[in-house]
Amino acid sequence: MSKYRNRSDGSLTTKSQLIAENKDTSLPKVWTSDTLDFLGVDPVLASPKPELGEYEVAVADGVEFAEGNWVEAWVVVPMFPEYTNEEGVVVTEAEQIAAYEAQRAAERRATMACTPRQARLALASQGLYEAVQTTVVAISDEARIEWEYATTVERTSPLIDAMKGTLGMTDEDLDNLFDLAVTL
């Protein structure tokens, strides 16, 4: 969307807004410098967003004059600024990042799956195959049946979650095991 800067007050507007404001004027399809002078505006050129850190975002911050042209201006701000919630509790950047990363991990885990063959090969390569076999049998008959006859092993399966604690594995350990499994 084309943006224009009003020469008199510095406000920003669009081509559509300028046409609507000048509905009694026949404006050409292609705007020349004469058209811009008549309307009292200068075009605003797009500019690239600045490079960002891991938890930063670029926010439009008006326009600036650079190298003879008006261009978009950007400001880099934290993705998760500290704020006070409705209960008066301060929510820190670190708390927001932790919640964001937990959500990303949950979404990723929901898509992780492998075949039983891949799961068994990954477990064997890590020296965990026998421990898993023993653990599955100890959990329940249903767990044993699911482990033996499933056509897909899903990362979010309750069986996988139950084995995690018994095997002394973290969520990250299981993620790594599934990442390995899909390569086998």
N, C-alpha and C positions, 0 to 999 in steps of 0.2 A: 504494500500500500504506500503510495507516494505521500510524503509529508512535505509541508511548506511552513516556513517561518514568516510570520507577519512582521514587516519591517518597522511598524510604528510601536508595537507593544511587546514583540518577541514571543508572542503566543504561537503555538503549533496548531496546524489545521491540516486537513486532507484535501485532495483534489475534489472529492465528492462534496465535502462541506463548502468549498469555495464555489462550486457550480450551483449548489442550493442557495447560497447567499447572494448569488448574482443571476438569479433565474430569468431576469428580464434582459440579460445580456447574452448575445450570441458569441460564445467562446469557441475558438478553433479546436479541432481534435488534438493537434500537436501544439503545445504551448511553447512559444518563443520567448526570448527575453523581453520583447514588447508586451506580450501577454502578462508575464510576471510583473513588469513595471506597472501595468494598468491595475493589476490586482494588489500591488504593494506587498508582494511576497518574494521570498527566495526559496529555491528548492533545498531540501535537506537530504544529503546523500547518506546511504547506509554505510555503516562502519563496522568492522569486525568486533565481536565481543572480546574483551581481554581474556588472557589465560587465567584459568581458575585453579585454586587449590582443591583438595578433596572435598571439603565441606563448605564451598563458597558458591555463590551465584552472582551473575551479572544482572544488574537492574538498569533499565533505561533511566538516564538522568539528564533529560533535556537535550540541548544541542550545544555545540561549540564551534568556533570559527577556526578552521585549520587549513593551511595552504590555499587560501583564497576561496574556500567553500564552507558552507554550513554542513556539519556532519553530526550524526547521532553521538551522544556522549553516554558513557557507561560508568557505573560505579560498582566495585566489587564489595559484596557484603556477606556476612556469615549466612549459611543456609539455615542455621538453627540459632537465632539470637535468643539470649536469655530473656525470659518474661515472667510475669507474675500471673498465675491462673486465677479463676473466679473465686477460689477458696483462699486467696492471698498467699499461696505457696509459690516460692520462686522455683521455676523450672530451668535448670542450667543447660548450657550447650551440651555438656557431656551426657546428661540424662537423655536429651533428645537424640543425640548421635547413637547412644546405646539402643534406644527404642527403634530407631531407623535401621540400624544394622541387624537387630533381631528380626524385624519384619522382612528384610531382604533375605536373611538366612532361611526363614520359614518359607518364603516364596520359592527359593531355590530348592529346598529340600522337598517341597511338594511335587517337583518335577523329576526328582532323582529316582531312577529305577534301573534294574538290570535283570538279566536272566538268572535262573537258579545256578546254571553252570558258571556264569561269570562270578556270582557271589561266592560259590564254593572255591573257585580258583583264587580269588582275591583273599579269602580267608586262609587258604592253604599257604599262599605266598607270605602271609604275615604270621604264620604259626598259630592261627586261631581256629582252624577247622575242627579239630577234635573237641576243643572247649565249647564251641558252638553246638556241636552234635550232642554233647552231654547236657548242656544248658537247655536245649530245646526239649529233650526228653523229660527233664526235671520240671519244666514249666507246666505242661499239661498234654493230654492226648490230642487236644485240638491244635495246640502249637506244633506238635510233631507232625500231624497230618498236613497242616498248612505248610510247614517247612519242606516236607517230602513231595507234596503234589502241586504246589503253587507254580504257575507258569510265569509269574513275574515277582520279583522281590522289590518292594517299594520302600523307600527310605523312611516314609512316615508310618509304616505299618506298626501297630501296637506290639507285635512280636519283636520287631527290631528294637523298639524302645525298651521292652522288657529285658532283652539280652544286653543292652548297653550297660546297665548298672552291674549286672552279674559279671560281665567281662571287664569291668573297670575302664570302660571307654568313655570319652567325652563326645559331645555332639560333633566337634571338629574331627575327632578320630573317625567317627562313622562317615562323615562327609568325605574324608580322604579315602576311606575304604571303598565307598561307592564310586568315587572318581577313578580309582584304580580298577574297579570291577568292569566298568564300561569300556576300558581299553583292552580287556583280555578276550 
